[in-house]
């Protein structure tokens, strides 16, 4: 460990400016995450432009705060309104809302807050140790291994992020094609610019992300205004319950009961987060099922069981640190949120991968400290903001949607102050809207776009080195394993369905 680099990173992270932006990011993440319909992706994309305007590490640290706070914030609406703020909080509804309805909203929110902080802090510690170790291993990678790992990342995201393999692959391929716009990474020639200098540097990342995740979701929210009116009575009832909250801090008995669940779910969340393409929703349900399987009170699950809240919240928040491991060490984002964080680092001129720990060691330490501190502040801010956020949750969409549209346009224009960025954002928003309506996944598209350049440049570099001899693949067993894993991942859903049909036939016979 380089103590001088660590000291310099600590001085930057604990500077008054960075702390203010970090607290702002965590607070904004909690508030936006608590609002039904605003996912963590949307929260990061809305505040993405601020990262570009903030000097130094404070911009990236702010987004880390939004990331951690957003995942936790979704549990508030899941518990009070039976509507998850983010997909990662869907499992929290199963026991969180029943506990709130029986007159214990404070207890449910307190357990959720402690669980989220525990999972986040645990995964941040794992990030520090695992990322550096994996980066040392990746120093032995050649261009072929990097290409294979990128292909593996695209394949697993495309297969698990969509109900249809074909639709997932289409999203990934579209992302790869969009990454081809601009300067050729090997020859340096300009391609697919359509004669305009605007596209010479490729499609701008910030307008693309804001359009896909924020503008498209705002369009979808317009359609859901009628549903909100139908659920107004439920919201009012839960508001009265929120005002009547007394104890928020979990009791000693609840903490003792939930401790094994926190440890188990944190491990599950960290491991799942480190696998590209999985995410908090998968981790939360797996954690919930494991908690029920190991519990001595199985009959209480579904009726307001403390472990039923602790497990999914510790699991989905542990994903935050886990998803950062492949992103920092290998340059492969674990989910769409880390893909946007990767874009933020790129804008700041920081290249991730093994070189992060050699040429940008201070930046690596800044991210480690920022991630850890984000979860600590999230734990403190969670308890401090609960009563305030409960009122925020009740803001009607008809008041919120216009604000989101304004933020989309302002945030996009503030990037380079060009009208072309606005056009890209709106176009991306319309594409995202149509994609969601037809059950296409946006995650595969974004990851395909992020990894497109990495895949192409490394594969073409390998072809130049090997003089086009693909037979030399046999000399790189690790690359072969990664390519094989990508094929297995792509076709595993098909094989699973085939096995299920065979079993059904045998059972029928």
C-alpha positions in Angstrom: 0.0 0.0 0.0 1.3 3.4 -1.0 0.8 5.5 2.1 1.6 8.8 0.4 -1.0 8.2 -2.3 -3.5 7.1 0.4 -2.8 10.3 2.4 -3.3 12.4 -0.7 -6.6 10.6 -1.5 -7.8 11.0 2.0 -7.1 14.7 1.9 -9.2 15.1 -1.2 -12.1 12.9 0.0 -12.3 14.5 3.4 -11.9 18.1 2.1 -14.9 20.3 2.9 -16.0 20.6 -0.8 -15.9 16.8 -1.4 -17.8 16.1 1.8 -20.5 18.6 0.9 -20.9 17.1 -2.5 -20.9 13.6 -1.1 -23.6 14.4 1.5 -25.5 16.1 -1.3 -25.2 13.0 -3.5 -26.3 10.6 -0.7 -29.3 12.9 0.2 -30.4 13.3 -3.4 -30.0 9.5 -3.9 -32.2 8.7 -0.9 -34.9 11.2 -1.9 -35.0 10.2 -5.6 -34.7 6.5 -4.8 -37.7 6.8 -2.5 -39.9 8.2 -5.2 -41.8 5.4 -7.1 -40.9 5.4 -10.7 -37.4 7.0 -10.3 -34.8 4.2 -10.4 -31.2 4.5 -9.3 -30.2 4.6 -13.0 -32.5 7.6 -13.5 -31.2 9.4 -10.4 -27.6 9.0 -11.5 -28.4 10.1 -15.1 -30.2 13.2 -13.8 -27.2 14.3 -11.8 -24.6 13.0 -14.2 -24.0 16.4 -15.8 -23.0 17.8 -12.4 -20.0 15.4 -12.3 -18.6 17.1 -15.4 -18.8 20.6 -13.9 -17.4 19.8 -10.5 -13.6 19.9 -10.3 -11.4 17.1 -9.0 -12.7 13.9 -7.4 -15.7 15.5 -5.8 -17.9 14.9 -8.9 -17.3 11.2 -9.0 -17.6 10.9 -5.2 -21.0 12.7 -5.5 -22.2 10.0 -8.0 -21.0 7.3 -5.6 -23.2 8.8 -3.0 -26.2 8.9 -5.4 -25.6 5.2 -6.2 -25.5 4.1 -2.6 -28.3 6.4 -1.4 -30.6 5.5 -4.3 -30.5 1.7 -3.7 -31.5 2.3 0.0 -34.1 5.0 -0.7 -36.2 2.6 -2.8 -36.9 0.6 0.4 -38.9 3.6 1.9 -41.6 3.5 -0.7 -41.6 -0.3 -0.7 -42.3 -0.4 3.0 -44.8 2.5 3.2 -46.6 2.3 -0.1 -46.0 -1.3 -1.2 -44.4 0.2 -4.3 -40.6 -0.3 -4.7 -38.7 2.8 -5.5 -36.2 0.7 -7.5 -36.5 -2.9 -8.8 -33.8 -3.9 -6.2 -36.4 -3.2 -3.4 -39.2 -5.4 -4.7 -38.4 -8.2 -2.2 -38.5 -5.7 0.6 -42.3 -5.2 0.1 -43.0 -8.9 1.1 -42.4 -8.2 4.8 -41.8 -4.5 5.0 -45.3 -3.4 4.0 -47.1 -5.9 6.2 -45.0 -4.7 9.2 -45.9 -1.1 8.4 -49.6 -1.9 8.0 -49.8 -3.5 11.4 -48.6 -0.2 13.0 -44.8 -0.6 13.0 -43.6 1.6 10.1 -40.7 3.0 12.2 -39.5 -0.5 13.1 -39.6 -1.6 9.5 -37.7 1.5 8.2 -35.1 1.2 11.0 -34.3 -2.4 10.2 -34.1 -1.5 6.5 -31.7 1.4 7.2 -29.4 -0.6 9.4 -29.4 -3.5 6.9 -28.6 -1.2 4.0 -25.7 0.4 5.8 -24.4 -3.0 6.9 -24.5 -4.5 3.4 -23.0 -1.4 1.8 -20.1 -1.1 4.3 -19.3 -4.8 4.1 -19.1 -4.7 0.2 -17.0 -1.6 0.4 -14.4 -3.4 2.5 -14.5 -6.4 0.1 -14.0 -3.9 -2.8 -10.8 -2.6 -1.3 -9.2 -6.1 -1.0 -10.7 -7.9 -4.1 -10.3 -5.1 -6.7 -6.5 -4.7 -6.0 -6.0 -8.5 -6.1 -8.0 -9.0 -9.3 -6.1 -6.1 -10.9 -2.7 -7.7 -10.1 -4.0 -10.9 -11.9 -5.2 -8.9 -14.9 -1.8 -7.4 -15.4 -1.0 -10.7 -17.1 -3.8 -10.2 -19.6 -3.1 -9.7 -23.2 -5.4 -7.9 -25.7 -7.1 -11.3 -26.4 -8.1 -11.8 -22.7 -9.4 -8.3 -22.5 -11.5 -8.9 -25.6 -12.8 -12.2 -24.2 -13.7 -10.7 -20.9 -15.6 -7.8 -22.6 -17.5 -10.4 -24.8 -18.3 -12.3 -21.6 -19.6 -9.1 -19.9 -21.8 -8.3 -22.9 -23.2 -11.9 -23.2 -24.1 -12.2 -19.5 -25.8 -8.8 -19.4 -27.8 -9.5 -22.6 -29.0 -12.9 -21.3 -30.1 -12.0 -17.8 -31.3 -8.5 -18.3 -34.2 -9.3 -20.6 -37.0 -11.8 -20.7 -36.0 -12.7 -24.3 -32.5 -13.8 -25.3 -33.1 -12.3 -28.7 -34.2 -9.0 -27.4 -31.2 -8.9 -25.0 -28.8 -9.6 -27.8 -30.4 -7.0 -30.0 -29.9 -4.4 -27.3 -26.3 -5.4 -26.9 -25.7 -5.3 -30.6 -27.3 -1.9 -30.9 -24.9 -0.7 -28.2 -21.9 -2.1 -30.1 -23.0 -0.4 -33.3 -23.4 2.9 -31.6 -19.8 2.5 -30.2 -18.5 2.4 -33.8 -19.4 6.0 -34.4 -16.4 8.3 -34.5 -12.7 7.7 -34.8 -11.5 4.2 -35.6 -9.4 3.1 -32.5 -6.8 1.3 -34.7 -6.5 3.2 -38.0 -7.6 6.6 -36.7 -10.0 7.1 -39.7 -13.4 8.8 -39.1 -16.4 6.6 -39.7 -20.2 6.9 -39.5 -20.0 10.6 -38.8 -22.4 11.5 -41.6 -20.3 14.4 -42.6 -20.7 16.3 -39.3 -17.9 17.2 -37.0 -20.2 16.7 -34.0 -20.0 12.9 -34.3 -16.2 12.7 -34.9 -15.6 12.0 -31.2 -18.5 9.5 -31.1 -21.9 9.8 -29.6 -21.7 11.8 -26.3 -22.2 9.6 -23.3 -24.0 12.1 -21.0 -26.9 13.0 -23.4 -27.2 9.3 -24.3 -27.6 8.2 -20.7 -29.9 11.0 -19.7 -32.1 10.3 -22.6 -32.2 6.5 -22.1 -32.8 6.5 -18.4 -34.3 9.8 -17.4 -36.2 11.2 -20.4 -37.7 7.8 -21.4 -38.8 7.1 -17.8 -40.4 10.5 -17.7 -42.4 9.7 -20.8 -43.5 6.4 -19.2 -44.5 8.2 -16.0 -46.9 10.3 -18.0 -48.9 7.2 -18.8 -49.0 6.2 -15.1 -50.7 9.3 -13.8 -54.1 7.5 -13.7 -52.7 4.7 -11.5 -51.4 7.3 -9.0 -54.9 8.7 -8.6 -56.3 5.2 -7.9 -53.7 4.7 -5.2 -54.2 8.1 -3.4 -56.2 6.6 -0.5 -53.4 4.1 0.2 -50.8 6.8 0.2 -52.8 9.0 2.5 -53.3 6.1 5.0 -49.6 5.4 5.0 -48.8 9.0 5.5 -50.8 9.1 8.7 -48.9 6.0 9.8 -45.6 7.7 9.0 -46.5 10.8 11.0 -47.3 8.5 13.9 -43.9 6.8 13.9 -42.3 6.6 17.3 -39.2 4.3 17.5 -37.0 4.1 14.5 -33.8 2.7 15.8 -34.0 -1.1 15.9 -34.1 -2.8 19.3 -31.3 -4.9 20.6 -33.4 -8.0 20.1 -34.0 -7.2 16.4 -30.3 -6.5 15.8 -29.3 -9.8 17.4 -31.9 -11.6 15.4 -30.9 -10.0 12.1 -27.1 -10.2 12.5 -26.6 -13.7 10.9 -29.0 -12.6 8.1 -26.9 -9.4 7.5 -23.7 -11.4 7.2 -25.1 -14.0 4.9 -26.9 -11.6 2.7 -23.9 -9.2 2.4 -21.7 -12.1 1.2 -24.4 -13.1 -1.3 -24.9 -9.5 -2.6 -21.1 -8.9 -2.9 -20.6 -12.1 -4.9 -23.6 -11.5 -7.2 -22.7 -7.9 -7.7 -19.2 -8.9 -8.9 -20.8 -10.9 -11.7 -21.5 -8.6 -14.7 -25.2 -8.2 -15.5 -26.8 -9.5 -12.4 -27.7 -6.6 -10.0 -29.6 -5.8 -6.9 -33.0 -7.3 -7.9 -31.5 -10.7 -8.3 -29.5 -10.4 -5.1 -32.4 -9.2 -3.0 -34.6 -12.2 -3.9 -31.8 -14.7 -3.5 -31.0 -13.2 -0.1 -34.6 -13.3 0.9 -35.0 -17.0 -0.1 -31.8 -17.9 1.8 -33.0 -16.0 4.9 -36.3 -17.9 4.8 -34.5 -21.2 4.3 -32.2 -20.7 7.3 -34.7 -19.0 9.6 -36.2 -20.6 12.7 -39.3 -18.5 12.1 -40.3 -19.5 8.6 -44.0 -19.1 9.4 -43.5 -15.3 10.0 -42.2 -14.6 6.5 -44.8 -12.6 4.5 -46.4 -11.3 7.6 -43.8 -8.7 8.7 -40.7 -10.8 9.6 -37.6 -8.7 10.5 -35.3 -11.1 8.6 -37.6 -10.6 5.6 -36.6 -6.9 5.5 -33.0 -7.3 6.6 -32.1 -9.9 4.0 -33.1 -8.1 0.7 -31.8 -4.7 1.9 -28.4 -6.0 3.0 -28.2 -8.1 -0.2 -29.1 -5.3 -2.7 -26.9 -2.7 -1.0 -24.0 -5.1 -0.9 -24.2 -5.2 -4.7 -23.0 -1.6 -4.9 -19.5 -2.5 -3.8 -19.5 -5.9 -5.6 -20.4 -4.3 -9.0 -17.5 -1.9 -8.6 -14.9 -4.8 -8.4 -14.9 -5.8 -12.2 -15.4 -2.2 -13.2 -12.3 -0.9 -11.4 -10.0 -3.9 -11.9 -11.0 -5.0 -15.4 -12.9 -2.1 -16.9 -16.1 -4.2 -17.2 -19.1 -2.6 -15.4 -21.2 -4.9 -13.3 -24.5 -3.1 -14.0 -25.9 -0.1 -15.8 -25.2 2.1 -12.7 -21.5 1.2 -12.7 -21.5 1.7 -16.5 -22.5 5.4 -15.9 -19.8 5.7 -13.2 -17.3 4.3 -15.7 -18.4 7.1 -18.1 -17.9 9.6 -15.3 -14.4 8.4 -14.7 -13.7 8.5 -18.5 -14.8 12.1 -18.6 -12.5 12.9 -15.8 -9.6 11.3 -17.8 -9.3 8.3 -15.5 -8.8 4.9 -17.2 -10.0 1.9 -15.2 -8.5 -1.5 -15.3 -5.0 -2.6 -14.1 -3.6 0.8 -15.1 -5.9 2.4 -12.5 -3.7 0.9 -9.8 -0.4 1.9 -11.5 -0.9 5.3 -13.2 -3.9 6.6 -11.2 -3.4 5.0 -7.8 -4.5 8.1 -5.9 -7.8 8.0 -7.9 -8.3 4.4 -6.9 -7.9 5.2 -3.2 -10.3 8.1 -3.7 -13.0 5.8 -5.0 -12.4 3.2 -2.2 -12.7 5.9 0.5 -15.6 7.5 -1.3 -17.5 4.3 -1.5 -16.9 3.4 2.2 -17.8 6.9 3.3 -20.9 7.0 1.1 -22.4 4.0 2.9 -21.5 5.5 6.4 -23.1 8.8 5.5 -26.1 6.9 4.0 -26.6 5.1 7.3 -26.6 8.3 9.3 -28.6 10.3 6.7 -31.1 7.5 6.4 -32.2 7.9 10.0 -32.0 11.7 9.9 -34.1 12.1 6.8 -36.7 9.4 7.4 -39.5 11.7 8.6 -38.8 14.2 5.8 -38.5 11.7 3.0 -41.9 10.2 4.0 -43.5 13.5 3.0 -41.4 13.6 -0.2 -42.7 10.2 -1.2 -46.2 11.6 -1.4 -45.4 14.1 -4.1 -47.7 13.5 -7.0 -46.3 12.6 -10.3 -48.1 15.4 -12.0 -45.9 17.8 -10.1 -42.7 15.7 -10.4 -42.7 14.9 -14.1 -42.4 18.5 -15.4 -39.4 18.9 -13.0 -37.7 15.8 -14.5 -38.2 17.0 -18.0 -36.6 20.4 -17.1 -33.6 18.6 -15.4 -33.1 16.5 -18.5 -32.9 19.5 -20.8 -30.8 21.6 -18.4 -28.4 18.8 -17.5 -27.9 17.9 -21.2 -27.3 21.4 -22.4 -24.9 22.2 -19.5 -22.6 19.5 -20.8 -21.2 21.2 -24.0 -23.8 23.9 -24.5 -24.7 22.6 -27.9 -28.2 22.0 -29.4 -26.9 18.8 -30.9 -26.7 17.3 -27.4 -30.4 18.1 -26.9 -31.3 16.2 -30.2 -29.2 13.2 -29.1 -30.9 13.2 -25.7 -34.4 13.4 -27.0 -33.7 10.7 -29.7 -32.2 8.4 -27.0 -35.2 9.0 -24.8 -37.6 8.0 -27.6 -35.6 4.9 -28.3 -35.5 4.1 -24.6 -39.3 4.6 -24.3 -40.0 2.3 -27.3 -37.5 -0.2 -26.0 -39.2 -0.4 -22.6 -42.7 -0.6 -24.1 -41.6 -3.6 -26.2 -39.8 -5.2 -23.3 -36.3 -4.6 -24.5 -33.6 -4.0 -21.9 -31.7 -0.8 -21.7 -28.9 -2.2 -19.6 -27.7 -4.4 -22.5 -27.6 -1.4 -24.8 -25.6 0.8 -22.4 -23.1 -2.0 -21.5 -22.7 -2.8 -25.2 -22.0 0.8 -25.9 -19.5 1.1 -23.0 -17.7 -2.2 -23.8 -17.9 -1.8 -27.6 -14.6 0.2 -28.0 -12.8 -2.2 -25.6 -14.0 -5.3 -27.5 -13.2 -3.9 -31.0 -9.8 -2.4 -30.2 -8.5 -5.4 -28.3 -9.7 -7.9 -30.9 -8.3 -6.0 -33.8 -5.0 -5.5 -31.9 -4.8 -9.3 -31.4 -5.4 -9.8 -35.1 -2.5 -7.5 -36.0 -0.2 -9.2 -33.5 -1.2 -12.7 -34.7 -1.3 -11.7 -38.3 -4.9 -12.9 -38.6 -4.1 -16.4 -37.3 -7.2 -17.3 -35.1 -5.6 -20.7 -34.4 -3.3 -19.0 -31.9 -6.4 -18.8 -29.6 -5.4 -22.3 -28.5 -2.3 -20.8 -26.9 -4.4 -18.6 -24.6 -6.4 -21.0 -22.3 -7.9 -18.2 -20.2 -9.3 -16.5 -23.3 -10.8 -19.8 -24.4 -12.4 -20.3 -21.0 -13.9 -16.8 -21.1 -15.2 -17.2 -24.7 -16.7 -20.6 -23.7 -18.3 -19.0 -20.6 -19.9 -16.4 -22.9 -21.4 -19.1 -25.1 -22.7 -21.0 -22.2 -24.2 -17.8 -20.7 -25.9 -16.9 -24.0 -27.5 -20.3 -24.5 -28.1 -21.3 -20.8 -31.7 -20.1 -20.9 -32.4 -22.2 -24.0 -30.7 -25.3 -22.5 -32.7 -24.7 -19.3 -36.0 -24.7 -21.1 -35.0 -27.8 -23.1 -34.1 -29.7 -19.9 -37.5 -28.6 -18.4 -39.3 -30.0 -21.4 -37.5 -33.3 -21.2 -38.3 -33.6 -17.5 -42.0 -32.7 -18.2 -42.2 -35.4 -20.8 -40.6 -38.0 -18.5 -43.0 -37.0 -15.7 -45.9 -37.3 -18.1 -44.8 -40.7 -19.3 
